[in-house]
Structures are given as C-alpha cells and as structure tokens.
Amino acid sequence: MNNKIIALILILCCAFLVGTPALANTTDNSSSVTTPQQITRNRLFGLTRFETAKVISEYYGNGQVENVILATGNQFADALSASVLAHEKEAPILLVDSTVDGSKDAFDYVFQHLDPAGTVYIIGGTGIIGTEFEIKLSDLGFKNVVRVAGLDRYDTSHKVARALKDTTVSTVVISSGEQYPDALSISSFAANKGWPILLSSYDALPQDIKNFLLDRKPSKVYITGGAGVISNNVLSEITTLLPEASVERLMGESQFDTNIIIAETFAPKPLTVYLATGYDFADALAGSTVAAKNGDPIIFIDPSVPTLPKSVARYFGKLYANIISPGIVSFGGSGVVTDEIMKITSDLIVGAVNETSIYGIDDLNITVIQKENYLLPATVQANLYNSDRIEVPVRWNPIAVDTNNTGLSVYDGLVEGYGKLIKLNLTVKEPEPILISKYSTHFDSSQVNRTENIRISAKAIDGKLLAPGERFSFNAVVGERTAEAGYKEALIIEGDVFTPGLGGGICQVSSTLYNAVLLGNLEIVERHAHSLPISYVPPGQDATVAYPFLDFKFKNSLKHYLLIRSLVEENTLNFWIYQKVEV
C-alpha cells in the first residue's frame, strides 16, 4: 500500500470517529493464530449509496483525476458495463440520483477532484440521466462531457464496448441484462483485463451484440450464469457466430455460487477481497473500479443471514489452506456488511475457525402444560459458519424435568466443540380454560358517559373466578355506583321513564353477562326484568340491576372452576365464560 493510500486511510478513519461517513480500518491481532501476514479489515461507506460511491471514489483517487464516470444509482441496467471503461480511463464510478439536486455527492467529488480539462463520461440515455446533468457540469466549468448511450441497456453495453480503445478484443463477457449479480461478479476481472461486458436478454442475443462479435471475433467468450439466466439458445447463437471461439459458462446454483466460481477462476490468490451485498448493485458497481486495479474479487454476502453463504465460506477456507491472507474491504456500512461478517471472513482466512465449525446455537424457549410429560431434547440445531444448520447432541443440567408447578425453569446445555452454554427456558403454564359460552352486545360509543360506565363495570367483572357451587352477585362484584368510583350520569330507567342517573348503562353489562350465563346452562339465582323495553338484547333476555336492591345472581352449578372474562372494544361489549381445567 503506497504512502498516499495510507494517508487517505488515516484521514478517513479520523473522519469516521467524529461521525462523518468514511473508511474504518481495523487489524486482527489474535495471538492464538499464526498467519503469514496481518489481516486488515477496512470499510468504505457513506450514509447513502451515493455517498458510499463518493467515499469509494476518494479511496480510488483522492488527488486530481483526468476522468470520471457518472452512472445511475437507481437502476442497474445501463451501468453494468461501465466498469471496463472506468478501468481503462482510470476513472472512479460516481452514482447519481434522478435529479441534480439529489446528486450532491457526485458533483462534490467532480468539483474537488476532476481536472478542469478532464472528461466526464455519462453512462445511459437522457431518460436515465437527464440533460440537466450536462448543464450543471458546464456551469461548473467542465466542458468535456461524453454521453455513452444506446437505445436500451443492451445497446448501451454495445456502445460502451465500442468506446474502448482496444479494438483487438481476444475475450468478451456475455452477462444478463435483466439481472445484475453475475455481471458484477466478473466486473473487476473483466475491467482489469479489458474484456468488454456485453449484455444479453434471456433467450436471444441482441443484433448489435451479434455485430460486435462478428466484427471483433474474440477467441474466448465467457457467459456468466446458468441457463436459467442466459438460455442455451444464446449459447448456440454465439457458437454459430464464432465457430472457432471457446465458449465457457461460469455458473453455480445461486448468485453466490456463481460469484465464487468466478472468483476461484480469476482470483485464486487475491491481494484483497472486497465484500458487498449480493442483493443490491450500487456498492459493488462503485467498488468495481477499486477491485479492478489488481484484479481482485468482489465477494457477495447475504445480509439476511448472520453467517456466510456456503460457497463463500468454502472460498475463504481454501485461501487459508493455501496460506493466502488477503486484506478485507467492505463496500457499504455495517447495515449492509456487518462487523460480524467481516470478523467471520477474517477468522476463516486466518484459520481461527473452520467453515463447518459451529458459529452459534440459539437458546430454546419451550412452553408446556402443567403436569404434561416433557423430555429435554437430545439434540439442538447448530448454525455453522457456512450457514448450514445441523443437529448436534446436547447434555443438559439439570437432567430432570418437573412440570408439576407452573413457572420458569432454566436448563444449561453443553455441546461438544462449542464453547458457550445454551439456555433452555422451560415455561410451565396452566392448561388453557375451555370456553363454554360467549355473548356480545353493541352500544353507541358516541354516548361518552354511558360508554365509560360500561367500561368500568365490565372491567370489575373481568377475571372473576368462581369455585364449584359458588354464587356470583353482580352488585357485590361491581360495587356501589358512585362518582368516586368513576361512574358518570347517563340515562337510566325509573319506573316507566328514562331519566339521567349515576351509572346509566351498567344494565347492559348485567344483561350481556346474563345471556352468557344462560348459554352456559348455569343456575340463575336472581334476575329482574326492566320496566321498559331495551334494545341491546332480545325481549325477555335482559337483567336489570339497581344497587343495593335489585341484583343479578347466578351459581356455578358445574364441578369445575369458572373464569369470567370481559372486553370492551370500540362499540362492542363481550363476555366469555370458561371452564378451568383441573390438573
């Protein structure tokens, strides 16, 4: 690493410490591992993809540059072929948003680092990067602006290939124009060697691409991805056009597998491995210029899992086996490539762990019913460094399980070869009660006082437990309806008229509970009808109450405990009566 880059790393690290998006640099110094050289772990990142591209560009060229590439950060298609042109022009790739105002990071870099006589290459048509960008560049004093654009993504890749200086192309790459991972997997290698990346649709080679192949007659063609990405029909078209050429597919079962096959083919001994998410194009695209300097690989990680894809872990394991200790650089922040992923990568490269070693075992949370027979598991599922999951034997302490009493018990598990204790949190709970009846009524929630009275009285009953033979008294449970208890004035029935009274509305609660009791076939002890018709239950199914004279009472005539639950939600009052299961 030259003095200029070292100085840049130190400057950016200082910026990182005060909160500015920059490059973070750490070194693994594990005393228990002997390695051919120290493993450096660096991070190039910003708060957005556009800022990350700027940070990467400053890492690539922090002084004055003669050329820059502008590519969209919102769509991958037009930009996929830009890496080769960027390497040839020694130009960083800056990502722009859909507007000039949203592309401040790119313009800041251009203003600070581009030679006034330098050239800006815009990749893609005006529908992708508008003419306002050219106007802005002109206003800043940059007059040399070259737009490389075709009618579509395929034509743009053709135009980029035509823009390369080397007209004697020995090798070309054919990649999907509909998916980005495979093209980005090979981008640093193709750029380093000057191989054009030509985009194809799934089932047919575009005519401009055919013309380019016929014109340049390369002796080698790499197709990135399997037949599910670029069909065998395209392969047949290529072999027909170039009968003397060697055509080779680079493919795996997934984008991560293809990524590693490409890395193993072209970078068996990398100086640096660059990590980027396999689920977005922006960071890898911007970083391809950095990786292309020495023809190093961009390795895809899967941010949806805590460890590495199987093929990726195997690749790093092979580096250790061959005593190859490359540095590690992440494109993107810790939300994309986590610090843990960088550590795992380092550990695999130095041999501190094996790809099939146990990375982690999750604690277990088990819930069982009281007095239920339960045996502690003989195995647990372990997560390996290569993202595989396997069952491994486990020994528990204590080994005996007692489910007679409710509550939480914690068991410690020990797995051979895994240095951490596993926790099994066993919760013993009572059996769920059996629903024997339910009844609901509706009310006008805009009548605020009446609604509040319903809520207070229903809440007083919720959770009431009745033993076999025990009697329930509404007045005893709910209590006297007073202002101190929170009750408000609402309409009540006195004789044959409706009149304001404290606690108006609670008769709907007693009537709703009465109907739930009827459905449960429980014994009614006391019940009184209203003197006027009411609307919330059918005629003859009401139960009025008036403290302390009129009460609603019933008896738990069953041989089991009963649990009463109530809930007021919006304009509905619900009562449930459950039978408690004895253990």
C-alpha positions as CSV (number, residue, x, y, z in Angstrom):
1,M,0.0,0.0,0.0
2,N,1.7,3.3,-1.0
3,N,2.0,6.3,1.3
4,K,-0.8,8.2,-0.4
5,I,-3.3,5.5,0.3
6,I,-2.1,5.1,3.8
7,A,-2.5,8.8,4.4
8,L,-6.0,8.6,3.0
9,I,-7.0,5.8,5.3
10,L,-5.8,7.7,8.3
11,I,-7.7,10.8,7.2
12,L,-10.9,8.9,6.6
13,C,-10.6,7.0,9.9
14,C,-10.4,10.3,11.8
15,A,-13.5,11.5,9.9
16,F,-15.3,8.3,10.9
17,L,-14.5,8.9,14.6
18,V,-16.4,12.3,14.5
19,G,-19.4,10.8,12.7
20,T,-18.5,11.6,9.1
21,P,-19.1,8.6,6.7
22,A,-15.7,7.4,5.8
23,L,-13.4,4.4,5.8
24,A,-13.0,2.4,9.0
25,N,-9.7,0.4,9.5
26,T,-9.1,-2.4,12.0
27,T,-6.5,-5.1,12.3
28,D,-6.9,-8.7,13.6
29,N,-4.2,-9.3,16.2
30,S,-5.3,-12.7,17.5
31,S,-2.3,-14.1,19.5
32,S,-3.6,-17.6,19.1
33,V,-3.4,-17.6,15.3
34,T,-0.2,-17.6,13.4
35,T,-0.7,-16.1,9.9
36,P,1.7,-15.2,7.0
37,Q,0.7,-11.6,7.5
38,Q,-1.8,-9.5,9.4
39,I,-5.3,-9.3,8.1
40,T,-6.5,-5.7,7.7
41,R,-10.2,-5.0,7.7
42,N,-11.3,-1.8,6.1
43,R,-14.8,-0.3,5.4
44,L,-15.7,2.1,2.7
45,F,-19.2,3.6,3.4
46,G,-21.5,6.5,3.5
47,L,-25.0,7.2,4.8
48,T,-26.4,6.6,1.3
49,R,-25.4,4.6,-1.8
50,F,-24.5,7.9,-3.4
51,E,-22.3,8.9,-0.5
52,T,-20.7,5.4,-0.4
53,A,-19.8,5.8,-4.1
54,K,-18.2,9.1,-3.3
55,V,-16.2,7.6,-0.4
56,I,-15.1,4.7,-2.7
57,S,-14.1,7.2,-5.4
58,E,-12.0,9.2,-2.9
59,Y,-10.3,5.9,-1.9
60,Y,-9.7,5.2,-5.6
61,G,-8.5,8.7,-6.5
62,N,-8.1,11.3,-3.7
63,G,-6.0,13.6,-5.8
64,Q,-6.7,15.1,-9.2
65,V,-8.2,12.7,-11.8
66,E,-8.5,13.0,-15.5
67,N,-11.8,11.2,-16.0
68,V,-14.9,10.3,-14.0
69,I,-17.9,8.1,-14.8
70,L,-21.4,9.1,-13.9
71,A,-23.9,6.2,-13.7
72,T,-27.4,6.0,-12.2
73,G,-27.6,4.7,-8.7
74,N,-31.3,3.8,-9.1
75,Q,-31.2,1.3,-11.9
76,F,-28.5,-1.3,-12.6
77,A,-29.0,-2.0,-16.3
78,D,-27.1,0.8,-18.2
79,A,-24.3,0.8,-15.6
80,L,-23.3,-2.9,-15.7
81,S,-20.8,-2.5,-18.5
82,A,-19.2,0.7,-17.1
83,S,-16.5,-1.0,-15.0
84,V,-14.4,-1.8,-18.0
85,L,-14.5,1.7,-19.4
86,A,-13.8,3.1,-15.9
87,H,-10.7,1.0,-15.5
88,E,-9.4,1.9,-18.9
89,K,-9.9,5.6,-18.2
90,E,-8.7,5.3,-14.6
91,A,-11.9,6.9,-13.7
92,P,-13.9,6.4,-10.5
93,I,-17.6,5.5,-10.9
94,L,-19.9,8.0,-9.2
95,L,-23.6,7.3,-8.7
96,V,-26.2,9.9,-9.4
97,D,-29.8,10.2,-8.3
98,S,-32.6,11.1,-10.7
99,T,-32.0,14.9,-10.2
100,V,-29.0,17.2,-10.0
101,D,-30.1,18.3,-6.5
102,G,-30.2,14.7,-5.3
103,S,-26.7,14.1,-6.7
104,K,-24.7,16.4,-4.5
105,D,-22.1,13.8,-3.5
106,A,-21.2,13.1,-7.1
107,F,-20.9,16.7,-8.0
108,D,-18.8,17.4,-4.9
109,Y,-16.3,14.8,-6.0
110,V,-16.2,16.1,-9.6
111,F,-15.7,19.7,-8.4
112,Q,-13.0,18.7,-5.9
113,H,-11.0,16.2,-7.9
114,L,-11.6,16.4,-11.7
115,D,-9.1,18.2,-13.8
116,P,-10.9,21.2,-15.4
117,A,-9.7,19.8,-18.7
118,G,-10.8,16.3,-17.8
119,T,-13.7,14.3,-19.2
120,V,-17.0,13.2,-17.6
121,Y,-18.5,10.0,-19.2
122,I,-22.2,9.7,-18.6
123,I,-23.5,6.2,-19.0
124,G,-27.0,5.9,-20.2
125,G,-29.5,8.0,-22.1
126,T,-31.3,11.2,-21.1
127,G,-34.2,9.1,-19.8
128,I,-31.9,7.7,-17.1
129,I,-29.6,10.7,-16.5
130,G,-31.2,13.9,-17.8
131,T,-29.7,16.7,-19.8
132,E,-29.7,18.9,-16.6
133,F,-26.6,17.0,-15.5
134,E,-24.7,18.2,-18.6
135,I,-25.9,21.7,-18.0
136,K,-24.7,21.5,-14.4
137,L,-21.3,20.2,-15.4
138,S,-21.0,23.0,-17.9
139,D,-21.9,25.6,-15.2
140,L,-19.1,24.1,-13.1
141,G,-16.7,24.6,-15.9
142,F,-16.4,21.1,-17.2
143,K,-16.8,21.2,-20.9
144,N,-15.6,17.7,-21.9
145,V,-18.7,15.6,-21.4
146,V,-19.2,12.4,-23.3
147,R,-22.5,10.5,-23.1
148,V,-22.3,6.8,-23.9
149,A,-25.8,5.7,-24.5
150,G,-27.8,3.3,-26.7
151,L,-31.5,2.8,-27.4
152,D,-31.7,0.3,-24.5
153,R,-29.5,-1.4,-21.9
154,Y,-28.2,-3.9,-24.5
155,D,-27.3,-1.2,-27.0
156,T,-25.7,0.9,-24.2
157,S,-23.4,-2.1,-23.4
158,H,-22.6,-2.3,-27.1
159,K,-21.8,1.4,-27.2
160,V,-19.5,1.1,-24.1
161,A,-17.7,-1.8,-25.7
162,R,-17.2,0.3,-28.9
163,A,-15.8,3.2,-26.8
164,L,-12.9,1.1,-25.5
165,K,-9.5,1.8,-27.1
166,D,-8.5,-1.8,-27.7
167,T,-10.1,-2.9,-30.9
168,T,-8.4,-6.3,-30.9
169,V,-10.6,-8.0,-28.3
170,S,-9.5,-11.5,-27.5
171,T,-12.1,-12.1,-24.8
172,V,-15.6,-10.9,-24.2
173,V,-18.1,-11.5,-21.4
174,I,-21.8,-12.1,-22.0
175,S,-24.0,-11.3,-19.0
176,S,-27.6,-10.9,-18.3
177,G,-29.2,-7.5,-18.8
178,E,-32.1,-8.5,-16.7
179,Q,-30.2,-9.5,-13.5
180,Y,-27.1,-7.7,-12.1
181,P,-25.2,-10.2,-9.8
182,D,-23.4,-12.2,-12.4
183,A,-22.1,-9.1,-14.4
184,L,-20.9,-7.5,-11.2
185,S,-19.2,-10.8,-10.1
186,I,-16.9,-10.6,-13.1
187,S,-16.7,-6.8,-13.4
188,S,-13.4,-6.4,-11.6
189,F,-11.7,-9.1,-13.6
190,A,-13.2,-8.0,-17.0
191,A,-12.2,-4.4,-16.2
192,N,-8.6,-5.4,-15.2
193,K,-8.1,-7.4,-18.4
194,G,-10.0,-5.0,-20.7
195,W,-12.7,-7.5,-21.6
196,P,-16.0,-5.9,-22.8
197,I,-19.1,-6.9,-20.8
198,L,-21.9,-7.3,-23.3
199,L,-25.5,-7.6,-22.1
200,S,-28.0,-10.1,-23.5
201,S,-31.6,-10.9,-22.9
202,Y,-32.5,-14.3,-21.6
203,D,-33.4,-16.0,-24.9
204,A,-31.8,-14.0,-27.8
205,L,-28.6,-12.1,-28.5
206,P,-29.3,-8.5,-29.5
207,Q,-28.4,-7.7,-33.1
208,D,-25.8,-5.0,-32.1
209,I,-24.1,-7.6,-29.9
210,K,-24.0,-10.1,-32.7
211,N,-22.5,-7.4,-35.0
212,F,-19.8,-6.6,-32.4
213,L,-18.9,-10.3,-32.0
214,L,-18.7,-10.7,-35.8
215,D,-16.6,-7.6,-36.1
216,R,-14.1,-8.3,-33.2
217,K,-14.1,-12.2,-33.5
218,P,-12.9,-12.9,-29.9
219,S,-11.3,-16.3,-29.4
220,K,-12.8,-16.6,-25.9
221,V,-16.3,-15.9,-24.6
222,Y,-17.4,-16.2,-21.0
223,I,-21.1,-16.5,-20.3
224,T,-21.9,-15.6,-16.6
225,G,-24.8,-17.5,-15.1
226,G,-26.6,-20.7,-15.9
227,A,-29.3,-21.5,-18.5
228,G,-31.9,-20.0,-16.2
229,V,-30.3,-16.6,-16.6
230,I,-29.0,-16.8,-20.2
231,S,-30.5,-19.6,-22.2
232,N,-28.7,-22.3,-24.2
233,N,-30.2,-20.6,-27.3
234,V,-28.0,-17.7,-26.7
235,L,-25.0,-20.0,-26.3
236,S,-25.9,-21.7,-29.6
237,E,-26.1,-18.3,-31.3
238,I,-22.6,-17.4,-30.0
239,T,-21.1,-20.7,-31.2
240,T,-22.7,-20.3,-34.6
241,L,-21.4,-16.7,-34.9
242,L,-17.9,-17.7,-33.6
243,P,-17.3,-21.3,-34.5
244,E,-13.6,-21.1,-33.7
245,A,-14.1,-19.5,-30.3
246,S,-14.0,-21.2,-26.9
247,V,-17.3,-20.5,-25.1
248,E,-17.4,-21.2,-21.4
249,R,-20.2,-20.8,-18.9
250,L,-19.3,-19.7,-15.4
251,M,-22.3,-20.7,-13.3
252,G,-23.4,-22.0,-9.9
253,E,-26.7,-23.0,-8.3
254,S,-27.2,-19.5,-6.9
255,Q,-25.9,-16.0,-7.4
256,F,-23.5,-16.6,-4.5
257,D,-22.2,-19.9,-6.0
258,T,-21.7,-18.2,-9.4
259,N,-19.9,-15.3,-7.7
260,I,-17.4,-17.7,-6.0
261,I,-16.9,-19.8,-9.2
262,I,-15.9,-16.6,-11.0
263,A,-13.7,-15.6,-8.0
264,E,-12.0,-19.0,-8.0
265,T,-11.5,-18.9,-11.7
266,F,-9.8,-15.5,-11.9
267,A,-8.5,-14.8,-8.3
268,P,-7.2,-17.9,-6.7
269,K,-4.6,-15.7,-4.9
270,P,-6.2,-12.3,-4.3
271,L,-4.3,-9.5,-2.6
272,T,-7.6,-8.1,-1.3
273,V,-11.2,-9.5,-1.1
274,Y,-14.0,-6.9,-1.3
275,L,-17.3,-7.7,0.4
276,A,-20.6,-6.3,-0.9
277,T,-24.2,-7.3,-0.6
278,G,-25.5,-9.7,-3.2
279,Y,-28.9,-8.2,-3.1
280,D,-28.1,-4.7,-4.5
281,F,-25.9,-3.4,-7.3
282,A,-24.9,0.0,-6.2
283,D,-22.0,-0.6,-3.8
284,A,-20.4,-3.4,-5.9
285,L,-20.7,-1.2,-9.0
286,A,-19.0,1.7,-7.5
287,G,-16.4,-0.5,-5.9
288,S,-15.6,-2.4,-9.1
289,T,-13.0,0.2,-10.1
290,V,-11.1,-0.3,-6.8
291,A,-11.2,-4.1,-7.2
292,A,-10.2,-3.9,-10.8
293,K,-6.8,-2.3,-10.0
294,N,-5.3,-5.6,-9.1
295,G,-8.0,-7.9,-10.5
296,D,-9.3,-8.8,-7.1
297,P,-12.7,-10.3,-6.4
298,I,-15.9,-8.7,-5.1
299,I,-17.4,-11.3,-2.9
300,F,-21.2,-11.3,-2.3
301,I,-22.5,-11.7,1.2
302,D,-26.1,-12.4,2.2
303,P,-27.3,-9.8,4.7
304,S,-30.4,-11.8,5.5
305,V,-28.3,-14.4,7.4
306,P,-25.7,-13.9,10.2
307,T,-23.0,-16.0,8.6
308,L,-21.7,-16.6,5.1
309,P,-23.2,-18.4,2.1
310,K,-21.7,-22.0,1.9
311,S,-19.6,-21.4,-1.3
312,V,-18.3,-18.1,0.2
313,A,-17.1,-19.7,3.4
314,R,-15.5,-22.5,1.4
315,Y,-13.6,-20.0,-0.7
316,F,-12.2,-18.3,2.4
317,G,-11.3,-21.7,3.8
318,K,-9.3,-22.5,0.7
319,L,-7.4,-19.3,1.0
320,Y,-6.3,-20.3,4.5
321,A,-5.4,-23.8,3.2
322,N,-3.2,-22.3,0.6
323,I,-1.6,-19.8,3.0
324,I,-3.1,-16.8,1.3
325,S,-4.0,-13.9,3.6
326,P,-5.6,-11.1,1.6
327,G,-6.9,-7.9,3.2
328,I,-10.6,-7.4,3.6
329,V,-12.5,-4.3,2.4
330,S,-16.2,-3.8,2.8
331,F,-18.2,-1.8,0.3
332,G,-21.1,-0.3,2.4
333,G,-21.8,0.3,6.1
334,S,-22.5,-2.1,8.9
335,G,-26.1,-2.2,8.0
336,V,-25.1,-3.9,4.7
337,V,-22.0,-5.8,5.6
338,T,-22.0,-6.3,9.3
339,D,-18.9,-6.1,11.5
340,E,-19.6,-9.7,12.5
341,I,-19.5,-10.8,8.8
342,M,-16.1,-9.0,8.4
343,K,-14.8,-10.8,11.5
344,I,-16.1,-14.2,10.3
345,T,-14.3,-13.6,7.0
346,S,-11.1,-12.7,8.7
347,D,-11.4,-15.7,11.1
348,L,-11.9,-18.1,8.2
349,I,-9.0,-16.7,6.2
350,V,-6.6,-17.0,9.1
351,G,-7.9,-20.4,10.1
352,A,-9.2,-19.3,13.5
353,V,-12.4,-21.2,12.6
354,N,-13.5,-23.8,10.1
355,E,-16.3,-23.3,7.6
356,T,-18.1,-26.3,9.2
357,S,-17.4,-25.2,12.8
358,I,-20.4,-24.2,14.9
359,Y,-21.0,-20.5,14.7
360,G,-23.9,-20.3,17.1
361,I,-26.7,-22.2,18.8
362,D,-29.9,-20.3,19.6
363,D,-31.3,-20.6,23.1
364,L,-34.5,-22.6,23.3
365,N,-37.8,-21.2,24.7
366,I,-40.3,-24.1,25.4
367,T,-43.8,-23.8,26.9
368,V,-45.6,-26.9,28.2
369,I,-48.8,-27.5,30.1
370,Q,-48.7,-28.2,33.8
371,K,-48.2,-31.9,34.6
372,E,-47.5,-32.7,30.9
373,N,-44.8,-35.2,30.2
374,Y,-41.8,-33.4,28.7
375,L,-38.3,-34.7,27.9
376,L,-35.4,-32.4,27.3
377,P,-34.3,-32.6,23.6
378,A,-31.4,-34.9,22.9
379,T,-30.1,-32.6,20.0
380,V,-30.2,-29.0,19.2
381,Q,-29.9,-27.2,15.9
382,A,-26.5,-25.5,15.3
383,N,-25.7,-22.8,12.8
384,L,-22.4,-23.3,11.1
385,Y,-20.0,-20.7,9.7
386,N,-21.1,-21.7,6.2
387,S,-24.8,-21.1,7.0
388,D,-25.6,-24.8,7.1
389,R,-27.8,-26.0,10.0
390,I,-27.2,-29.4,11.6
391,E,-28.5,-31.3,14.6
392,V,-25.9,-31.9,17.3
393,P,-26.1,-33.8,20.6
394,V,-26.5,-31.8,23.8
395,R,-26.2,-32.5,27.5
396,W,-28.5,-30.7,29.9
397,N,-28.1,-29.7,33.5
398,P,-30.2,-30.5,35.4
399,I,-31.4,-33.5,33.5
400,A,-34.7,-33.9,35.4
401,V,-37.8,-32.0,34.4
402,D,-40.6,-31.2,36.8
403,T,-43.8,-29.9,35.3
404,N,-45.9,-30.1,38.4
405,N,-45.6,-26.5,39.3
406,T,-46.1,-23.5,37.0
407,G,-43.3,-21.0,36.3
408,L,-40.0,-20.7,34.5
409,S,-37.1,-23.2,34.8
410,V,-33.7,-22.7,33.1
411,Y,-31.6,-25.6,31.9
412,D,-27.9,-25.2,30.8
413,G,-26.9,-27.2,27.6
414,L,-23.4,-28.2,26.7
415,V,-22.5,-29.2,23.1
416,E,-19.1,-30.7,22.5
417,G,-16.8,-28.4,20.5
418,Y,-18.9,-25.4,21.3
419,G,-17.6,-23.2,24.0
420,K,-20.8,-21.5,25.1
421,L,-23.6,-22.7,27.3
422,I,-27.0,-23.0,25.7
423,K,-30.1,-22.0,27.6
424,L,-33.4,-23.8,27.5
425,N,-36.1,-21.7,29.1
426,L,-38.9,-24.0,30.1
427,T,-42.2,-22.3,31.0
428,V,-44.8,-24.5,32.6
429,K,-48.3,-22.9,32.4
430,E,-51.8,-23.9,33.5
431,P,-54.0,-25.6,30.9
432,E,-56.0,-23.3,28.7
433,P,-59.5,-22.9,30.0
434,I,-62.4,-24.4,27.9
435,L,-64.9,-21.9,26.5
436,I,-68.4,-22.8,27.5
437,S,-70.2,-19.7,26.4
438,K,-69.8,-16.3,24.8
439,Y,-72.2,-13.3,24.3
440,S,-71.8,-9.9,22.8
441,T,-73.9,-6.7,22.6
442,H,-73.4,-3.4,20.9
443,F,-73.8,0.2,22.2
444,D,-73.5,3.8,20.9
445,S,-69.9,4.7,21.7
446,S,-70.7,8.4,21.0
447,Q,-72.6,8.4,24.3
448,V,-69.4,9.0,26.2
449,N,-70.7,8.8,29.8
450,R,-72.7,5.7,29.2
451,T,-69.7,4.1,27.4
452,E,-67.4,4.9,30.4
453,N,-69.9,3.3,32.8
454,I,-69.9,0.1,30.7
455,R,-66.1,0.0,30.7
456,I,-65.8,0.5,34.5
457,S,-68.4,-2.2,35.4
458,A,-67.2,-4.7,32.8
459,K,-63.6,-4.3,34.0
460,A,-64.7,-5.0,37.6
461,I,-66.0,-8.4,36.5
462,D,-63.1,-9.4,34.1
463,G,-61.0,-12.2,35.6
464,K,-63.6,-13.3,38.2
465,L,-63.0,-16.9,39.3
466,L,-65.9,-19.0,40.7
467,A,-65.4,-22.2,42.6
468,P,-67.8,-25.1,42.2
469,G,-71.1,-24.2,44.0
470,E,-70.0,-20.5,44.5
471,R,-72.6,-17.8,43.8
472,F,-71.9,-14.7,41.8
473,S,-73.5,-11.4,42.8
474,F,-73.3,-8.5,40.3
475,N,-73.7,-5.8,42.9
476,A,-71.1,-7.4,45.2
477,V,-68.5,-7.7,42.4
478,V,-69.2,-4.4,40.7
479,G,-69.8,-2.4,43.9
480,E,-71.8,0.7,44.5
481,R,-72.1,3.1,41.5
482,T,-70.6,6.3,42.8
483,A,-68.8,9.3,41.3
484,E,-65.8,8.4,43.4
485,A,-65.7,5.0,41.6
486,G,-65.6,6.9,38.3
487,Y,-69.3,6.5,37.3
488,K,-71.0,9.2,35.3
489,E,-74.5,10.3,34.7
490,A,-76.4,8.7,31.8
491,L,-79.9,7.6,31.1
492,I,-81.4,5.0,33.5
493,I,-84.9,3.6,33.8
494,E,-87.0,4.7,36.7
495,G,-90.5,3.2,36.6
496,D,-91.8,3.9,33.1
497,V,-89.4,6.8,32.1
498,F,-85.8,7.3,31.1
499,T,-84.0,9.8,33.3
500,P,-80.4,10.8,34.0
501,G,-78.8,8.8,36.8
502,L,-75.3,7.8,38.0
503,G,-74.1,4.6,36.4
504,G,-76.5,4.6,33.4
505,G,-75.5,1.8,31.1
506,I,-74.4,-0.9,33.5
507,C,-77.7,-2.8,33.0
508,Q,-76.3,-3.6,29.5
509,V,-73.3,-5.2,31.3
510,S,-75.6,-7.3,33.6
511,S,-77.8,-8.3,30.7
512,T,-74.9,-9.3,28.5
513,L,-73.5,-11.4,31.3
514,Y,-76.9,-12.9,31.9
515,N,-77.1,-14.1,28.3
516,A,-73.7,-15.6,28.5
517,V,-74.8,-17.4,31.8
518,L,-77.9,-18.7,30.0
519,L,-75.8,-20.1,27.2
520,G,-73.6,-21.8,29.7
521,N,-76.6,-23.6,31.3
522,L,-75.7,-22.2,34.7
523,E,-78.2,-21.9,37.5
524,I,-79.9,-18.4,37.8
525,V,-80.4,-17.4,41.4
526,E,-81.8,-13.8,41.0
527,R,-82.7,-11.8,37.9
528,H,-85.1,-8.9,37.3
529,A,-86.5,-7.5,34.0
530,H,-86.6,-3.9,33.0
531,S,-89.9,-2.0,33.3
532,L,-89.4,-0.7,29.8
533,P,-88.2,-2.5,26.6
534,I,-84.5,-2.2,25.9
535,S,-82.8,-2.7,22.5
536,Y,-79.4,-4.3,23.2
537,V,-80.8,-7.8,23.9
538,P,-83.9,-9.7,22.7
539,P,-87.1,-9.2,24.6
540,G,-87.2,-11.2,27.8
541,Q,-83.4,-11.7,27.9
542,D,-82.5,-8.6,30.0
543,A,-81.3,-8.4,33.6
544,T,-81.6,-5.1,35.3
545,V,-79.7,-4.1,38.5
546,A,-80.0,-1.3,41.0
547,Y,-77.6,-1.2,43.9
548,P,-78.4,-2.4,46.6
549,F,-82.0,-3.5,45.9
550,L,-82.0,-5.3,42.5
551,D,-79.2,-7.8,41.8
552,F,-78.3,-10.3,39.2
553,K,-77.0,-13.6,40.7
554,F,-76.1,-17.0,39.4
555,K,-74.5,-20.1,40.8
556,N,-71.6,-22.1,39.4
557,S,-73.5,-25.3,39.2
558,L,-70.7,-27.2,37.5
559,K,-68.0,-29.3,39.1
560,H,-65.2,-27.1,37.8
561,Y,-63.9,-23.6,38.5
562,L,-65.4,-21.0,36.1
563,L,-63.5,-18.0,34.8
564,I,-65.3,-14.9,33.5
565,R,-63.6,-12.6,31.0
566,S,-64.9,-9.3,29.6
567,L,-63.7,-7.0,26.9
568,V,-65.0,-3.6,25.7
569,E,-63.7,-2.8,22.2
570,E,-65.0,0.1,20.2
571,N,-68.8,-0.3,20.3
572,T,-69.0,-3.9,21.4
573,L,-69.2,-5.5,24.9
574,N,-68.0,-9.1,25.1
575,F,-68.4,-11.7,27.8
576,W,-66.7,-15.2,27.8
577,I,-67.3,-17.9,30.4
578,Y,-64.6,-20.5,30.6
579,Q,-64.3,-23.8,32.5
580,K,-60.9,-24.1,34.2
581,V,-59.2,-27.4,33.5
582,E,-58.0,-29.1,36.7
583,V,-54.6,-30.6,36.8
